Amino acid sequence: MQVYSYSEARQKLATVLKQAERSGKIFIRRKDGRTFALTPETMATSPLDVPSIKAKVTTNELVNIIREGRER
């Protein structure tokens, strides 16, 4: 568990953010003793989000390929 003082976190913000990304969570402690957790936000991605490809296939060719696959 990594704990930074408020002043240290402010001065070394880039380092603090990298550490939070690596470890998943870091803590920042203020002078009054209160502690705050800093966690990286996860990016929600869909399993259907796949890169597209460029193919020179006509609509008729694609329909025929699908029909052949369904007949099997």
Helices and strands as residue ranges (DSSP letters): E 3-5, H 6-11, H 13-23, E 26-29, E 35-38, H 59-71
